[in-house]
Amino acid sequence: MTFDPGIFRRSRAPIYLQIAKLLRQRIEQGEWKMGDQLPTLEALMNSYGVARSTLREALAQLETEGVIRRSRGTGTFVTKDLSSQRWFKLPITWPDMLESIANLRVHPLSVPAGERVERLPVDFVNGELASSYTHLRRVHYRRDIAYCLIDIHLETGLFQTDPEGFTTTPVLSRLAARPDLRISIARQVIWVSVSDEKTASCLDIGVGNPVVEIRRALADGEGRIVYYAHIRYPAELVRLEVDLLGGASAETEADSRQEDGRAAVDVRRSGRKPDGAEQRLALRR
C-alpha cells in the first residue's frame, strides 16, 4: 500500500503520530495479529514515503502504548490484540440502554454544591423544561476502564426523592425501576467529535482524540423533561450495530412476484368473485 506523502500535510498533527494511527488501525483490523511480525523498517518507509526517523518515532509511540515490541536483530512484533477493543456497543433502544449500564461502576465527580441549570440544549426533543435541574457528573467504568464521561441534569424534585441512589448508581436504572414514573419520550442524538481538556483528563485519552458524543433526554407522562445527559465515549472503544429490518426479513422483488402469483392462482381456484386488489393481481398473471 503506497501513500502520497502529501496527504499527511492536511493534518496539523505530527506525521509520526498520523503514521502511528494508521499502523494501529491495520493492527485493529486484523491485518497483523498478536504475535505477528511487522514489515521491515525499509518496507514501511517505502509504503508511507517518509524518513526513517519519522517511522521510528511512530513505532516508538506504539511501543509506548504497549501495542508492539521492538527487538534489535529480530524485528518488530505485535504484542496487543486490538481486534476486540471496540467492545462497547452503543445502545439504540431502551432495553439496550438498560442492559448497557448493568454491572458498571460509577465514579462520581465533584460539581459545585447545589449546582442547578435553568436552560438545557434539548431542541432535539419535544418536551417542556422543568423549573430546575440538579447537575451530576460521573465517569463510568467497566473492566477497570474509564469508558464514559457523563453530565446528567435531573429534575430537582425527582433527584430529592433519592439523592443517595441517584448519586452513586446509574440514574437510568433507578428511573426505570420507579413505578411512579412513566417515560413518554426517550430520544438521543449521536455524533463524532474530538475530546476537550476535561474529557481527555477524565477518560485518560489525548486532547483532540476522537470521541462519540450523545445527547439524551427523557420526558415523563406529562411531557416534562426530567432527565438530560451529555455523554462522551472514546471512539476507539465504540461500535454501532443497527438491524436495518427491525427483526423482519427482507422481501425481494422476486418474492413479491411469487406472492402475487400465488394470490392470483388462489383467487381463480376459489371460484369466488375477487375484490379489486385481487383482480389486479390476476390480470398481471
Phi, psi and omega in degrees: 000118183251134181251150169281114182304337180297338182294334181291339181282352179286343180249149177279348179292145177305146184299322182296326178289323177297318179292322178300320179292322178294318178295319179298320180297320180294326176290317180299322182280359174089007177297321173237120182266168180302129182096343179288152175266133177287159174302162181295163179302318181296319180295318179291323176301317180292324181296317186259350177066039181236169181285160179301318182296322179295317180293323178297321177297320179297316179293323177297323178297314179294326178292322177298325179281356180080016183275326181227167174227129179255134181227123181298127177093340181245333177119194182244130186234147176284128183242004183220133178275110180260358186293335183247018184286339178276067188272344183268115179270117181299128180285136178235002174228163180299312177300320177300320182296315180294323178293325184291338182258005176287141174062028174259163180252131182258128175244100181294143175248151184285139171229159180309133184305129177068018181299130180228149182237131183271330184237136180234145178280074185245040181290351181273000181223140176276116180182161180264141178284144174283171183290328179201159181227150174258133185267125175239136177233133179207163172249133176264136181240144168214136185056035181062021177251127175283104187247000186202127169251128186224131171253123183244137172242111184251135179309128192300318179298321178293317179300320184291347176284340181202062185299322180295313181296316181292334182279327190251351181229166179302127184296318182298323179298318181289324177294318182294334183273355183274119179289342182270004182238123176251122179272116182259338179223132175217107184227153175211154173238145185233136174208169181249134178216206178234158185282142171267186184297317182295314180297316180299318181293318184287328185256005177057048176231173181280151173297132182089358176293150179296137175225153173260126181249144177228136167247128187228140179220143176236141176238148181278187183297340179265006180079016180267130180288116183254347183214130173223135181224143171243117190239140178231130177240142170298126185300331184290347180261352196252145168223157180235123178241132181227128173276104186292342180257358180060033179092349179270162177268150181281136176261114180282168178298323179295319178300318181298316180296322180294318178296318179300318181296316180297321180296318181295317179297318181298322180295316181298319185287333186286333181083353180276162180283122182287152175281182185300316181294320181290326177298319180295321178296317181295320180296326179293340178272000000 
